[in-house]
Amino acid sequence: MMDKLRLPADLGKAIAKYREDNKLSAVAVSSKAGRSRTVLHKLERGGDVTVASLFDILRAMGLCLSLEKAGMPTLEEMQRRFADEDDGDAA
């Protein structure tokens, strides 16, 4: 997973990557979470979902959240963040 999740898109990418790396289907996760695949995919794209939906999906995947003081982003995080924006501009 990523070092720091600072944006909804970061969280979505991390959840999608974990799901894919662990061969968890969207159907299985959404069913176990009691949520629609639309909600799961919206979360994975960094869209707004309810906090309850987020926790249901994390629980269904065997994950939880941990909080820590943010501090300053690393150079790598900044480069990755702005590279993501550049990729979006090219589309």
C-alpha positions in Angstrom: 0.0 0.0 0.0 1.0 3.6 -0.3 3.0 5.4 2.4 0.4 8.1 3.2 -3.2 8.4 2.1 -3.8 12.1 1.8 -6.6 12.3 -0.7 -9.8 10.4 -1.5 -8.1 9.3 -4.7 -5.2 7.9 -2.8 -7.5 5.8 -0.6 -9.4 4.6 -3.6 -6.3 3.5 -5.4 -5.0 1.7 -2.3 -8.3 -0.1 -1.9 -8.4 -1.1 -5.6 -4.8 -2.3 -5.5 -5.3 -4.3 -2.4 -8.5 -5.9 -3.8 -6.8 -6.8 -7.1 -3.5 -8.0 -5.5 -5.5 -10.3 -3.2 -7.7 -11.5 -6.1 -10.9 -10.3 -4.4 -13.7 -9.7 -6.9 -15.8 -6.6 -6.8 -18.9 -8.8 -6.6 -17.6 -10.7 -3.6 -16.4 -7.6 -1.7 -19.6 -5.6 -2.4 -21.8 -8.6 -1.5 -19.9 -9.3 1.8 -20.1 -5.5 2.6 -23.8 -5.3 1.8 -23.1 -2.5 -0.7 -23.5 -2.3 -4.4 -20.6 -2.7 -6.8 -21.3 0.9 -7.8 -20.4 2.1 -4.3 -17.3 0.0 -4.3 -16.2 1.3 -7.7 -17.0 4.9 -6.7 -14.8 4.5 -3.6 -12.0 3.0 -5.7 -12.1 6.0 -8.1 -11.9 8.4 -5.1 -15.5 9.5 -5.2 -17.7 10.4 -2.2 -19.2 7.5 -0.4 -20.7 7.4 3.1 -18.4 6.7 6.1 -20.5 3.7 6.8 -20.0 2.4 3.3 -16.2 2.9 3.6 -16.1 0.9 6.8 -18.4 -1.8 5.5 -16.1 -2.3 2.4 -12.9 -2.2 4.5 -14.4 -4.8 6.9 -15.4 -7.0 4.0 -11.8 -6.9 2.8 -10.3 -7.6 6.2 -8.9 -4.1 6.5 -9.1 -1.2 9.0 -7.9 2.4 9.2 -5.2 3.8 11.4 -4.7 7.5 12.0 -1.4 9.3 12.4 -0.2 12.9 12.3 0.2 14.0 8.6 3.4 16.0 8.7 4.9 17.3 5.5 4.6 15.2 2.3 7.8 13.6 1.1 9.3 14.5 -2.2 8.2 11.2 -3.6 4.6 11.8 -2.5 4.7 15.2 -4.1 6.1 13.9 -7.4 3.5 11.1 -7.5 0.7 13.6 -6.7 1.6 16.0 -9.5 2.4 13.1 -11.9 -1.2 11.9 -11.3 -2.5 15.4 -12.1 -0.4 15.6 -15.3 -1.8 12.2 -16.4 -5.3 13.5 -15.9 -4.6 16.6 -18.0 -3.3 14.5 -20.9 -6.5 12.5 -21.2 
